[in-house]
């Protein structure tokens, strides 16, 4: 668990394990997916490929996002659910599923706290690298990743269904 204090706020990050924590993550991810689909790809008839198996993925939480293969974290701001992040292992690389932050909690350091917790956990269990993919239009998330020393990389090598509206980033650990 990590606590970070901001201006008048306390961001708390915990490893998501309880039924209530996993349900909070499902709710956040669904809200994020609805927002992303409506905002980033508003004319899409079907969800973007990255969201194609979202229902199955959420139904099976925490599955591949558990120790030591992965991690799943839930953040709160002053006791209110605020965001989540997770990742699953591919060989010695932790592949992040990204993070979602409740719109009311933006600007309180939730994204930074989640990314730092994921990086610390990945390093502590011996991962050599963390890779992620995100949408080009998500500039706030990209700024968080760049501040955490992620670098842009070729996305096709990360994910075969990578599309041109996405970006991929990586960060070596150690």
N, C-alpha and C positions, 0 to 999 in steps of 0.2 A: 504494500500500500504506500502511496506517496501523497503527501499534502503539499500544495503550493499556495502561497498567499499572494493575492493580487490586491488591487486597490479596493479595499472593503469587502473582498470575497475570499473564500477558502475553497480551492479545488481539491477534491479528494479522488484518488484513483485506486480502485480495488480490482483484484482478480475476480472475474465473474464466475460464480460457482452455484449460487442458490437459484431455485426456480424463479424467484422474484427478480433477481439480477438478470437472468437469461431472458425473461419476458420483457424487461425494460430494454434490453438490447434489441430484441425483435421489433419492439415498437419504434425505437429510434431508427433502425435500419429501414423499416417500411416507410416511415415518414420521409427519410432521406431519399429513398428510391422514388417515391411519389413526386417529391420536389424536383429531383434530378430529371426524371422523365418529362415532367411538365415544363421545366425551365430550360434544360440543356438541349433536349430533343423534342420540342413541343409538337412537331408535325409527324412524329413517329406513330405508325399504326401498331407496331409491336414494341415491347420493351427492348432497350439496347441489349446486345448479346451478353454483356457483362452481368445483366440482371436476369438472364434466361432461367437460371436455376436457383433464383433467390428463395422461393418458397421452400424448396427442398433443403437448401442450406440452413435456413432459419429453423425449420422443423427439427433438424438434426443437431442443433447447438447443444453442447459445445464441441462434439465430435472431434474434428481435426484441430480444433483450437484449444487443446489442453496440453499440459506439461507432459513430457518435455518437447513434444513435436511442435507445439504452438502455444499461443497465448490469447487470452480474451479479457479485455479490461473495460470497466465501466467507470465513468467519471461523474461526479456530482459537484455542483456549485452551491455552497451553503446548504447542503442537505438535499438539493433537488437534482434529479437525474439530468445530466447535461450532455453526455457524449459517450462514444465507445470506439474501440479499436481492437483489431485482432489480426492474427497472422498464423499461417500454417507452414510447416517445414517442407522444403524441397531440398533434399540432400543436406548440405550445410548452410542453406540459404533460407531465411525466414521470409516468406512472401506475405506481405501485408494486404489485408482486404480493405485497407483504408480506414478512415475514421469518419464518424458522423457526429455532428454537434447540433444540439437543439438550438433553434434560432434565437430563443430568449437568452441563451447562455453565451452567445458569440461575443468576443471581445474580453472574455474573462480568463484567457489562457488555457482553456480546456484542450484545444488541439495540441498545443505545445506540451502540456502535461501528459496527454495520451501518447504522443510520439516518443517522448523521453522515456516513459515507462516501458513501452514496447522495445525500444532500443536497449535499455538496461537489461531487460529480461532476456532478449535474444543473445546479448553478449554473455550474460551469466551462465547460460546453458550451452555455450560453445558454438553458436552460429557464427559464420564468417562474414555474412552479408545479409542485408535486408533489401528486398526489392519491392516496388509497388507500382501500381498503375492508377492514373487519375484522369480526369477530363481536363482538356486544355482550358476550358472556361472557369475552372475552379481556382481562381488566382489566389484566394486567401489560403487555401490548402497548400498550393505550390510554394507560397512564401514561407509557410511553416516548415515544409520539407527542406527548402533551401537553407533556412536558418539552422536546421538540424544536420546540415552538411550532406544532403542527398544531392546526387548529380544526375542530370538527364542521361538516358541511355536509349538504345534501340528497343522498341517495345515488341517487335515481332519475335525476337529471341526469348522474351518473357512469356508471351502468351500467343498461341497460334491465331486466335480470333481477335487479336489486337486490331483496332480500327483507327483511322486517321484523326479522329477527334480526341484521341487519348494521348497521354504522355506516360512514359515509364521513367522511373528514377531508381537509383541504387545508392546504397551507402555501405562501405566496408566497415567491419567492426574490429576492434582490437587495438 
